[in-house]
Amino acid sequence: MNNTARHIHFSNSLSARLNYVLRTLRSYEASILAGSGVIWTAIFAVPILGERLALHQIVGIAMMLVGFSLVQVRRGILK
């Protein structure tokens, strides 16, 4: 199997697993998982690609995490 075929197989396999996970989650859990993809991309780009996060990017990640936390707060209780 050449590299292109491996990449396509891996992508399809990963997509199928992610699809299964998203079908079994509640709607708010799926939205958090989908929304946090941007955060994970930025975090993994540091060690994998050698990227450096600027201050405004770190602040943006922090704001998204606060937003995700606020989604979980119901009647003053973190669930």
C-alpha positions in Angstrom: 0.0 0.0 0.0 1.5 3.3 -1.0 1.5 6.5 1.1 -1.5 8.0 -0.6 -3.6 4.9 0.0 -2.5 4.7 3.6 -3.4 8.4 4.1 -6.8 7.9 2.6 -7.4 4.7 4.6 -6.4 6.5 7.8 -8.5 9.5 7.0 -11.6 7.4 6.3 -11.0 5.3 9.4 -10.6 8.4 11.6 -13.7 10.0 10.0 -15.8 6.9 10.7 -14.7 6.8 14.3 -15.4 10.5 14.8 -18.8 10.1 13.2 -19.6 7.3 15.6 -18.5 9.4 18.6 -20.5 12.4 17.5 -23.7 10.3 17.1 -23.4 9.0 20.6 -22.8 12.4 22.3 -25.4 14.8 23.5 -25.8 17.9 21.4 -23.9 20.2 23.8 -21.1 17.7 24.1 -20.8 17.4 20.4 -20.7 21.2 20.0 -17.9 21.4 22.6 -15.9 18.7 20.8 -16.4 20.3 17.4 -15.6 23.8 18.7 -12.5 22.6 20.6 -10.9 21.4 17.3 -9.5 24.8 16.8 -7.8 24.7 20.2 -6.4 21.2 19.7 -5.1 22.2 16.3 -3.2 25.2 17.8 -1.9 23.1 20.7 -0.7 20.2 18.5 0.9 22.6 16.0 3.4 23.7 18.7 5.3 20.3 19.1 4.5 18.8 15.7 5.1 21.8 13.4 7.3 23.9 15.7 4.8 26.8 15.7 4.8 29.5 18.3 1.6 30.8 19.7 1.3 34.6 19.9 -0.2 36.3 22.9 -3.5 37.0 21.1 -3.8 33.3 20.2 -3.3 32.2 23.8 -5.9 34.8 24.9 -8.3 33.5 22.3 -7.8 29.9 23.5 -8.4 31.0 27.0 -11.6 32.8 26.0 -12.8 29.7 24.2 -12.1 27.6 27.3 -14.0 30.0 29.5 -16.9 29.9 27.0 -16.9 26.1 27.0 -17.0 26.2 30.8 -19.9 28.6 30.9 -21.9 26.3 28.6 -21.6 23.7 31.3 -22.8 25.9 34.1 -26.5 25.4 34.9 -28.1 27.3 37.8 -24.7 28.0 39.3 -23.6 24.3 39.3 -20.8 23.1 37.1 -22.0 19.8 35.5 
